[in-house]
């Protein structure tokens, strides 16, 4: 996610990120309010955050984000160098200056990729909780609450701000992908792409795809992509030699 109220800066940074093979998807927000709206739908792995925003202060917003268990890795992207010390006290992983250069953006992305790979050494980097252990999952769908057995789930996909849960049927839920993921057993379910979570027990076949990515074939015949960011975790979870 890029959070910046300057259209030219947004455009420039998106252009540089589109060249990065480790980046699957980029979303934009023109301020703190828009960023919070985006975060209600899906939480990114990484956020480029300006400090001086029309509707708030990026540094204060970063401190709020740090209270979340799913806080993205934050890189401050600003025209001012006097906030660098504050940024690292806020546990930012990098601090890049405008105008942006491809090299500094690549370095920031690669630094976050290493952090993601490190957390992926245990599938998903998550701990088992009481919610994870519950064999049932409740899904909000329209004005109903549907209950499914977790073992019956093939995969879950983020689709236009909602989630599609695939069992022997498809259920469209208003709950965010990250929120559902937090309720799943990390020994059974794994996020393999920004938009996909799979039931590892339903994986039938793993095939290499382009640009060091993979495709999973599930027991129901469905094809699920594995992005480069998640390849290491998938190989570990499925017992594939690195």
C-alpha positions in Angstrom: 0.0 0.0 0.0 1.1 3.5 -0.8 -0.2 6.3 1.4 0.5 9.8 0.0 -1.7 12.8 -0.8 0.5 13.9 -3.7 -0.8 12.3 -7.0 2.6 12.6 -8.7 4.4 10.9 -5.8 1.7 8.1 -5.8 2.2 7.7 -9.6 6.0 7.7 -9.4 6.2 5.2 -6.6 3.6 2.9 -8.2 5.6 2.9 -11.4 8.8 1.8 -9.6 6.9 -0.9 -7.6 5.4 -2.3 -10.8 8.9 -3.2 -11.9 9.6 -5.2 -8.7 9.1 -9.0 -9.1 8.4 -9.4 -5.4 5.4 -7.1 -5.5 2.1 -8.8 -6.5 -0.3 -6.0 -6.0 -0.3 -2.3 -5.2 -3.1 -0.3 -3.6 -3.2 3.4 -3.1 -4.6 5.7 -0.4 -4.5 9.5 -0.5 -4.5 9.9 3.3 -5.0 8.3 6.7 -8.8 8.0 6.3 -8.5 6.2 2.9 -5.7 4.0 4.3 -7.9 2.9 7.2 -10.7 2.1 4.7 -8.4 -0.1 2.7 -7.0 -1.8 5.8 -10.6 -2.8 6.7 -10.7 -4.8 3.5 -7.2 -6.3 3.4 -3.9 -5.7 5.2 -0.8 -5.4 3.0 2.6 -6.9 3.8 4.2 -3.5 3.3 3.2 0.1 3.4 5.0 3.2 2.0 3.8 6.0 4.2 4.3 9.7 3.8 4.6 11.7 7.0 2.9 15.0 6.2 -0.6 14.2 5.0 -3.6 16.5 4.6 -5.8 14.5 7.0 -3.3 13.4 9.5 0.3 12.6 10.5 2.0 9.6 9.1 4.1 9.1 12.2 1.1 9.0 14.5 -0.7 6.7 12.1 2.3 4.3 12.1 2.2 4.2 15.9 -1.5 3.3 15.8 -0.7 0.5 13.3 1.9 -1.0 15.6 -0.8 -1.9 18.0 -2.3 -4.2 15.4 -1.2 -7.9 15.4 -1.2 -7.8 11.6 0.7 -4.5 11.2 2.3 -4.2 7.8 6.0 -3.5 7.5 6.3 0.3 7.2 8.6 2.3 5.0 8.4 6.1 5.4 8.5 7.8 2.1 8.9 11.5 2.5 10.6 14.7 1.2 11.9 15.6 4.7 15.0 14.0 6.3 14.5 15.4 9.8 12.1 12.6 10.8 14.5 9.7 10.2 15.3 9.2 13.9 11.6 9.3 14.8 10.9 6.8 12.0 13.2 4.2 13.3 12.0 4.7 16.8 8.6 3.8 15.3 10.2 0.6 14.1 10.0 1.4 10.4 12.1 -0.9 8.3 13.3 1.8 6.0 13.1 5.6 5.2 13.2 6.7 1.6 13.5 10.2 0.3 11.6 11.9 -2.6 12.3 12.0 -5.5 12.3 8.2 -5.5 14.9 6.1 -7.2 14.5 2.5 -8.4 17.5 1.3 -6.4 16.2 2.6 -3.0 12.7 1.2 -3.6 14.1 -2.2 -4.6 16.3 -2.2 -1.5 13.3 -1.5 0.7 11.1 -4.1 -0.9 13.9 -6.7 -0.7 14.5 -5.9 3.0 10.8 -6.6 3.7 10.9 -9.8 1.5 13.7 -11.1 3.8 11.6 -10.4 6.8 8.6 -12.2 5.3 10.8 -15.2 4.4 12.1 -15.3 7.9 8.5 -15.3 9.4 7.6 -17.9 6.8 10.0 -20.5 8.3 7.1 -21.6 10.4 4.1 -21.8 7.9 2.4 -18.4 8.0 4.6 -17.4 11.0 1.6 -17.8 13.2 0.8 -19.3 16.7 -2.0 -21.7 17.4 -4.8 -20.1 19.4 -8.2 -21.3 20.7 -9.8 -19.8 17.6 -7.4 -21.7 15.4 -8.4 -25.0 17.2 -12.1 -24.5 16.7 -13.1 -27.0 13.9 -15.9 -24.7 12.7 -15.8 -21.3 10.9 -18.6 -18.8 11.0 -19.1 -16.7 7.9 -21.1 -13.5 7.5 -23.0 -13.7 4.2 -25.6 -11.1 3.4 -27.9 -11.1 6.4 -27.0 -14.7 7.4 -24.3 -16.4 9.4 -23.2 -19.7 7.8 -21.1 -22.3 9.6 -18.7 -24.6 7.8 -16.3 -27.3 8.8 -12.8 -26.0 8.3 -11.7 -29.4 7.0 -14.2 -29.0 4.1 -12.6 -25.8 2.9 -10.5 -26.1 -0.3 -9.4 -22.5 -0.5 -10.3 -18.9 0.4 -9.9 -16.1 -2.1 -10.1 -12.3 -1.7 -12.4 -10.9 -4.3 -13.2 -7.1 -4.6 -13.1 -6.4 -0.9 -14.9 -9.6 0.1 -13.8 -13.3 0.4 -14.9 -16.4 -1.4 -14.8 -19.5 0.7 -14.8 -22.7 -1.5 -16.0 -26.0 0.0 -18.4 -28.1 -2.1 -20.1 -24.8 -2.7 -18.9 -21.2 -2.9 -19.8 -18.7 -0.1 -19.2 -15.0 -0.5 -18.5 -13.4 2.9 -18.0 -9.8 4.0 -15.2 -10.7 6.3 -11.7 -9.8 5.3 -9.2 -12.5 4.3 -6.8 -11.6 7.1 -9.6 -11.9 9.7 -10.5 -15.4 8.5 -6.9 -16.4 8.3 -6.4 -15.6 12.0 -9.1 -18.2 12.8 -7.5 -21.0 10.9 -5.1 -23.7 12.1 -1.6 -22.7 10.9 -0.7 -26.4 10.5 -3.5 -26.9 8.0 -4.0 -23.6 6.2 -1.5 -21.4 4.6 -1.6 -18.1 2.8 0.1 -18.7 -0.6 -0.7 -15.4 -2.3 -2.0 -12.0 -1.3 -5.4 -13.1 -2.3 -5.4 -16.8 -1.5 -5.4 -19.2 1.5 -5.3 -22.9 0.8 -6.1 -26.0 2.9 -2.8 -27.8 2.7 -4.5 -31.2 3.1 -6.4 -30.5 -0.1 -3.2 -29.9 -2.2 -2.8 -32.6 -4.9 0.0 -31.3 -7.1 2.5 -28.5 -7.2 3.7 -27.1 -10.6 6.2 -24.4 -11.4 4.9 -21.4 -13.2 6.6 -18.3 -14.7 9.0 -16.0 -12.9 9.7 -18.4 -10.0 6.1 -18.8 -9.0 4.0 -21.9 -8.7 0.5 -23.2 -9.2 -1.2 -25.6 -6.8 -3.8 -28.1 -8.0 -6.3 -29.0 -5.3 -8.3 -32.2 -4.8 -11.4 -30.5 -6.4 -9.4 -29.6 -9.5 -9.1 -25.9 -8.6 -5.9 -24.1 -9.5 -4.4 -21.7 -7.0 -1.4 -19.4 -7.7 1.6 -19.2 -5.4 3.4 -15.8 -5.6 7.1 -15.5 -5.1 6.6 -14.0 -1.6 5.1 -17.2 -0.3 7.1 -19.9 -2.2 9.5 -20.6 0.8 6.5 -21.1 3.2 4.7 -23.4 0.7 7.8 -25.6 0.2 8.3 -25.8 3.9 4.7 -26.7 4.6 4.5 -29.3 1.9 7.9 -30.9 2.7 9.4 -29.9 -0.7 13.2 -29.7 -0.7 14.4 -26.1 -0.9 
